[in-house]
Amino acid sequence: MTVEDLPSSATEPGGSAVVRVLSYNIRSMRDDTAALARVIRACAPDLVLVQEAPRFFRWRKAAARLARASGLVYVTGGATAAGPMILSSLRAHVERVEDPLMPHRPPLHQRGFATAVLRIGGARLAAVSTHLSLSPAERYEQAGYVLDRVAAMGEPYVVLGGDFNEPPDRPGFSRIADVLQDGYATAPWGAEITNHRAPFQRIDAVFSTPGIEVLGCGVPLGLPGVNEADLYAATDHMPVLAALRVPATAMEAEAEGDAETEAGADARAGAEAEAEAEAAG
């Protein structure tokens, strides 16, 4: 099963959108950044929900460099979100962004969210990227913050990507999966294991609200122009790629319908004008 088997990005009749979402822990770009960019580009994502983005000296330049090398644009996050970041293709139109932080429990790391609301085709999609704690007790608490943040987006269709630092059978991951669709569990595709070191587990995931149809989700295999060595050189996590069908929002579908009606009216008017000109001649 290769990346070509996963549905490609598309806008469907009626305005619903097939959106490719990539969740990826990039380890602060401390590894082979050329391999990292090759992996991201080969996944052909509409959205990339990044964890461990650059946060320190000249982090904005590093984020912009990765976006450019991957054929994407920077949307939000990085140092402002304590690590999570969002990149997108030019297909996405950004409506708003926010990078809220979770409550801090020193000496543990500050955690946060990179969030955005975007329009893709006739659909409106909220995106959240996050990275949970190494502490099991804090992770469970943060899972509650994650669900609160998804609800606070105020949108019916939300996608969440993250490094959850625990597998699906643990309490924090399960707390999220009880409310949101776990992409791999819903429509398994590709490989499962996402971390490079033992114990080899699925600790990275893409979740979505129930109104979104998961067409496939997992670690991509057979990426064009990418070999297995690239996946291990790019960072210490595997990418998780999902294809999602996001329904058209009423407003966007109505606007698309109006545009089609106007285009049809213009075409009819042009045909009538040509017919009149031919009759006059």
One Martini backbone bead per residue (centre of mass of N, CA, C, O) as a GRO file, in nm:
protein
  281
    1MET     BB    1   0.091   0.039   0.027
    2THR     BB    2   0.062   0.360  -0.105
    3VAL     BB    3   0.024   0.697  -0.153
    4GLU     BB    4  -0.155   0.649  -0.415
    5ASP     BB    5  -0.399   0.511  -0.245
    6LEU     BB    6  -0.454   0.786  -0.148
    7PRO     BB    7  -0.645   1.033  -0.153
    8SER     BB    8  -0.664   1.319  -0.310
    9SER     BB    9  -0.694   1.628  -0.352
   10ALA     BB   10  -1.032   1.778  -0.338
   11THR     BB   11  -1.318   1.915  -0.507
   12GLU     BB   12  -1.649   1.861  -0.475
   13PRO     BB   13  -1.954   1.833  -0.539
   14GLY     BB   14  -2.087   2.091  -0.327
   15GLY     BB   15  -1.781   2.150  -0.168
   16SER     BB   16  -1.643   1.926  -0.074
   17ALA     BB   17  -1.334   1.808   0.094
   18VAL     BB   18  -1.025   1.671   0.017
   19VAL     BB   19  -0.790   1.624   0.285
   20ARG     BB   20  -0.447   1.654   0.354
   21VAL     BB   21  -0.302   1.532   0.663
   22LEU     BB   22  -0.005   1.616   0.850
   23SER     BB   23   0.172   1.455   1.111
   24TYR     BB   24   0.483   1.604   1.267
   25ASN     BB   25   0.782   1.527   1.424
   26ILE     BB   26   1.089   1.741   1.383
   27ARG     BB   27   1.304   1.797   1.606
   28SER     BB   28   1.388   2.103   1.549
   29MET     BB   29   1.566   2.051   1.294
   30ARG     BB   30   1.829   1.845   1.385
   31ASP     BB   31   1.845   1.709   1.116
   32ASP     BB   32   1.759   1.624   0.795
   33THR     BB   33   1.617   1.875   0.611
   34ALA     BB   34   1.605   1.756   0.327
   35ALA     BB   35   1.453   1.498   0.404
   36LEU     BB   36   1.213   1.636   0.534
   37ALA     BB   37   1.114   1.787   0.279
   38ARG     BB   38   1.072   1.534   0.105
   39VAL     BB   39   0.856   1.402   0.275
   40ILE     BB   40   0.647   1.626   0.275
   41ARG     BB   41   0.618   1.662  -0.032
   42ALA     BB   42   0.536   1.358  -0.096
   43CYS     BB   43   0.255   1.382   0.068
   44ALA     BB   44   0.078   1.617  -0.033
   45PRO     BB   45  -0.022   1.847   0.160
   46ASP     BB   46  -0.244   2.084   0.301
   47LEU     BB   47  -0.160   1.997   0.598
   48VAL     BB   48   0.070   2.074   0.874
   49LEU     BB   49   0.117   1.914   1.191
   50VAL     BB   50   0.342   2.032   1.414
   51GLN     BB   51   0.616   1.910   1.610
   52GLU     BB   52   0.890   2.050   1.720
   53ALA     BB   53   0.950   2.327   1.652
   54PRO     BB   54   1.115   2.591   1.629
   55ARG     BB   55   1.201   2.821   1.934
   56PHE     BB   56   1.451   2.989   1.889
   57PHE     BB   57   1.687   3.101   1.723
   58ARG     BB   58   1.548   3.197   1.438
   59TRP     BB   59   1.270   3.039   1.400
   60ARG     BB   60   1.125   3.180   1.162
   61LYS     BB   61   1.335   3.110   0.946
   62ALA     BB   62   1.314   2.804   0.973
   63ALA     BB   63   1.012   2.783   0.903
   64ALA     BB   64   1.032   2.918   0.624
   65ARG     BB   65   1.236   2.718   0.503
   66LEU     BB   66   1.059   2.466   0.524
   67ALA     BB   67   0.819   2.564   0.364
   68ARG     BB   68   0.970   2.620   0.101
   69ALA     BB   69   1.095   2.328   0.063
   70SER     BB   70   0.780   2.202   0.074
   71GLY     BB   71   0.565   2.396  -0.073
   72LEU     BB   72   0.483   2.602   0.159
   73VAL     BB   73   0.316   2.770   0.435
   74TYR     BB   74   0.301   2.973   0.694
   75VAL     BB   75   0.068   3.012   0.969
   76THR     BB   76   0.152   2.893   1.271
   77GLY     BB   77   0.359   2.899   1.534
   78GLY     BB   78   0.601   2.764   1.760
   79ALA     BB   79   0.707   2.955   2.002
   80THR     BB   80   0.412   3.062   2.065
   81ALA     BB   81   0.328   2.729   2.119
   82ALA     BB   82   0.572   2.549   2.226
   83GLY     BB   83   0.607   2.397   1.904
   84PRO     BB   84   0.367   2.408   1.755
   85MET     BB   85   0.262   2.384   1.399
   86ILE     BB   86   0.149   2.543   1.084
   87LEU     BB   87   0.102   2.427   0.756
   88SER     BB   88   0.037   2.516   0.402
   89SER     BB   89  -0.123   2.537   0.129
   90LEU     BB   90  -0.265   2.742  -0.120
   91ARG     BB   91  -0.554   2.614  -0.088
   92ALA     BB   92  -0.557   2.761   0.177
   93HIS     BB   93  -0.771   2.977   0.372
   94VAL     BB   94  -0.710   3.204   0.615
   95GLU     BB   95  -0.895   3.329   0.894
   96ARG     BB   96  -0.759   3.212   1.171
   97VAL     BB   97  -0.543   3.253   1.467
   98GLU     BB   98  -0.401   3.054   1.750
   99ASP     BB   99  -0.166   3.031   2.058
  100PRO     BB  100  -0.229   2.854   2.309
  101LEU     BB  101  -0.168   2.777   2.645
  102MET     BB  102  -0.090   2.575   2.887
  103PRO     BB  103  -0.060   2.490   3.182
  104HIS     BB  104   0.211   2.525   3.403
  105ARG     BB  105   0.458   2.260   3.532
  106PRO     BB  106   0.704   2.293   3.702
  107PRO     BB  107   0.977   2.154   3.526
  108LEU     BB  108   0.806   2.125   3.297
  109HIS     BB  109   0.708   2.171   2.995
  110GLN     BB  110   0.578   2.376   2.788
  111ARG     BB  111   0.247   2.383   2.652
  112GLY     BB  112   0.053   2.375   2.332
  113PHE     BB  113  -0.112   2.554   2.057
  114ALA     BB  114  -0.190   2.523   1.716
  115THR     BB  115  -0.427   2.737   1.543
  116ALA     BB  116  -0.688   2.704   1.280
  117VAL     BB  117  -0.892   2.861   1.028
  118LEU     BB  118  -1.012   2.710   0.720
  119ARG     BB  119  -1.044   2.723   0.363
  120ILE     BB  120  -1.155   2.438   0.157
  121GLY     BB  121  -1.317   2.502  -0.077
  122GLY     BB  122  -1.642   2.439   0.070
  123ALA     BB  123  -1.474   2.424   0.337
  124ARG     BB  124  -1.454   2.427   0.700
  125LEU     BB  125  -1.144   2.418   0.897
  126ALA     BB  126  -1.014   2.304   1.194
  127ALA     BB  127  -0.682   2.333   1.346
  128VAL     BB  128  -0.473   2.112   1.558
  129SER     BB  129  -0.165   2.138   1.742
  130THR     BB  130   0.020   1.895   1.951
  131HIS     BB  131   0.210   1.823   2.275
  132LEU     BB  132   0.263   1.601   2.512
  133SER     BB  133   0.368   1.487   2.793
  134LEU     BB  134   0.592   1.275   2.984
  135SER     BB  135   0.372   1.282   3.196
  136PRO     BB  136   0.108   1.093   3.275
  137ALA     BB  137  -0.058   1.287   3.453
  138GLU     BB  138  -0.037   1.534   3.262
  139ARG     BB  139  -0.153   1.405   3.008
  140TYR     BB  140  -0.441   1.363   3.110
  141GLU     BB  141  -0.496   1.659   3.159
  142GLN     BB  142  -0.429   1.753   2.864
  143ALA     BB  143  -0.655   1.599   2.723
  144GLY     BB  144  -0.868   1.796   2.830
  145TYR     BB  145  -0.755   2.047   2.689
  146VAL     BB  146  -0.790   1.943   2.405
  147LEU     BB  147  -1.101   1.920   2.411
  148ASP     BB  148  -1.146   2.216   2.482
  149ARG     BB  149  -1.011   2.332   2.225
  150VAL     BB  150  -1.191   2.202   2.016
  151ALA     BB  151  -1.452   2.336   2.124
  152ALA     BB  152  -1.338   2.640   2.108
  153MET     BB  153  -1.339   2.668   1.793
  154GLY     BB  154  -1.649   2.662   1.688
  155GLU     BB  155  -1.647   2.396   1.502
  156PRO     BB  156  -1.763   2.111   1.337
  157TYR     BB  157  -1.468   2.094   1.192
  158VAL     BB  158  -1.197   1.896   1.327
  159VAL     BB  159  -0.839   1.878   1.339
  160LEU     BB  160  -0.599   1.655   1.506
  161GLY     BB  161  -0.249   1.685   1.579
  162GLY     BB  162  -0.002   1.454   1.740
  163ASP     BB  163   0.208   1.410   2.024
  164PHE     BB  164   0.110   1.180   2.293
  165ASN     BB  165   0.328   0.987   2.441
  166GLU     BB  166   0.115   0.747   2.375
  167PRO     BB  167  -0.078   0.489   2.344
  168PRO     BB  168  -0.412   0.392   2.297
  169ASP     BB  169  -0.423   0.231   2.595
  170ARG     BB  170  -0.399   0.498   2.728
  171PRO     BB  171  -0.559   0.745   2.903
  172GLY     BB  172  -0.514   0.999   2.726
  173PHE     BB  173  -0.577   0.885   2.448
  174SER     BB  174  -0.856   0.766   2.526
  175ARG     BB  175  -0.992   1.032   2.600
  176ILE     BB  176  -0.991   1.135   2.306
  177ALA     BB  177  -1.116   0.877   2.157
  178ASP     BB  178  -1.403   0.907   2.300
  179VAL     BB  179  -1.465   1.177   2.108
  180LEU     BB  180  -1.272   1.115   1.876
  181GLN     BB  181  -1.136   1.029   1.579
  182ASP     BB  182  -0.923   0.774   1.504
  183GLY     BB  183  -0.781   0.740   1.213
  184TYR     BB  184  -0.648   0.454   1.222
  185ALA     BB  185  -0.892   0.303   1.357
  186THR     BB  186  -1.100   0.382   1.128
  187ALA     BB  187  -0.868   0.397   0.863
  188PRO     BB  188  -0.645   0.191   0.787
  189TRP     BB  189  -0.314   0.295   0.670
  190GLY     BB  190  -0.039   0.168   0.630
  191ALA     BB  191   0.143   0.227   0.898
  192GLU     BB  192   0.176   0.239   1.262
  193ILE     BB  193   0.450   0.308   1.357
  194THR     BB  194   0.610   0.628   1.492
  195ASN     BB  195   0.861   0.533   1.648
  196HIS     BB  196   1.216   0.456   1.655
  197ARG     BB  197   1.201   0.368   1.951
  198ALA     BB  198   1.206   0.191   2.218
  199PRO     BB  199   0.901   0.135   2.225
  200PHE     BB  200   0.717   0.039   1.958
  201GLN     BB  201   0.476   0.292   1.868
  202ARG     BB  202   0.160   0.467   1.870
  203ILE     BB  203   0.198   0.829   1.940
  204ASP     BB  204   0.085   0.928   1.672
  205ALA     BB  205  -0.191   1.147   1.551
  206VAL     BB  206  -0.520   1.160   1.390
  207PHE     BB  207  -0.795   1.363   1.454
  208SER     BB  208  -1.167   1.383   1.451
  209THR     BB  209  -1.460   1.478   1.396
  210PRO     BB  210  -1.748   1.298   1.319
  211GLY     BB  211  -1.825   1.464   1.041
  212ILE     BB  212  -1.573   1.330   0.939
  213GLU     BB  213  -1.422   1.151   0.675
  214VAL     BB  214  -1.221   0.871   0.689
  215LEU     BB  215  -1.012   0.739   0.424
  216GLY     BB  216  -0.719   0.755   0.566
  217CYS     BB  217  -0.452   0.628   0.803
  218GLY     BB  218  -0.089   0.676   0.831
  219VAL     BB  219   0.207   0.552   0.743
  220PRO     BB  220   0.383   0.622   0.476
  221LEU     BB  221   0.440   0.446   0.171
  222GLY     BB  222   0.611   0.488  -0.111
  223LEU     BB  223   0.750   0.752  -0.156
  224PRO     BB  224   0.826   0.977  -0.380
  225GLY     BB  225   1.171   1.029  -0.364
  226VAL     BB  226   1.175   0.822  -0.112
  227ASN     BB  227   1.353   0.667   0.135
  228GLU     BB  228   1.404   0.503   0.425
  229ALA     BB  229   1.642   0.681   0.516
  230ASP     BB  230   1.485   0.948   0.521
  231LEU     BB  231   1.290   0.881   0.757
  232TYR     BB  232   1.540   0.853   0.965
  233ALA     BB  233   1.685   1.136   0.903
  234ALA     BB  234   1.464   1.361   0.959
  235THR     BB  235   1.366   1.203   1.227
  236ASP     BB  236   1.222   1.031   1.527
  237HIS     BB  237   0.963   1.028   1.342
  238MET     BB  238   0.676   0.947   1.192
  239PRO     BB  239   0.454   1.006   0.965
  240VAL     BB  240   0.106   1.124   0.953
  241LEU     BB  241  -0.143   1.033   0.714
  242ALA     BB  242  -0.447   1.200   0.597
  243ALA     BB  243  -0.773   1.142   0.459
  244LEU     BB  244  -1.035   1.389   0.427
  245ARG     BB  245  -1.387   1.443   0.446
  246VAL     BB  246  -1.524   1.767   0.413
  247PRO     BB  247  -1.789   1.928   0.453
  248ALA     BB  248  -1.985   2.159   0.349
  249THR     BB  249  -2.068   2.458   0.420
  250ALA     BB  250  -2.338   2.644   0.386
  251MET     BB  251  -2.200   2.908   0.294
  252GLU     BB  252  -2.004   2.783   0.082
  253ALA     BB  253  -2.216   2.634  -0.088
  254GLU     BB  254  -2.380   2.884  -0.161
  255ALA     BB  255  -2.149   3.038  -0.299
  256GLU     BB  256  -2.092   2.822  -0.513
  257GLY     BB  257  -2.379   2.823  -0.631
  258ASP     BB  258  -2.378   3.121  -0.714
  259ALA     BB  259  -2.135   3.102  -0.905
  260GLU     BB  260  -2.262   2.894  -1.096
  261THR     BB  261  -2.509   3.065  -1.170
  262GLU     BB  262  -2.354   3.305  -1.285
  263ALA     BB  263  -2.198   3.146  -1.497
  264GLY     BB  264  -2.451   3.042  -1.644
  265ALA     BB  265  -2.571   3.318  -1.710
  266ASP     BB  266  -2.332   3.421  -1.875
  267ALA     BB  267  -2.339   3.198  -2.088
  268ARG     BB  268  -2.627   3.250  -2.188
  269ALA     BB  269  -2.587   3.546  -2.266
  270GLY     BB  270  -2.366   3.492  -2.474
  271ALA     BB  271  -2.532   3.304  -2.658
  272GLU     BB  272  -2.758   3.507  -2.718
  273ALA     BB  273  -2.577   3.725  -2.846
  274GLU     BB  274  -2.473   3.547  -3.077
  275ALA     BB  275  -2.749   3.482  -3.198
  276GLU     BB  276  -2.831   3.776  -3.259
  277ALA     BB  277  -2.588   3.843  -3.442
  278GLU     BB  278  -2.651   3.625  -3.655
  279ALA     BB  279  -2.938   3.723  -3.724
  280ALA     BB  280  -2.853   4.013  -3.812
  281GLY     BB  281  -2.653   3.897  -4.039
   0.00000   0.00000   0.00000
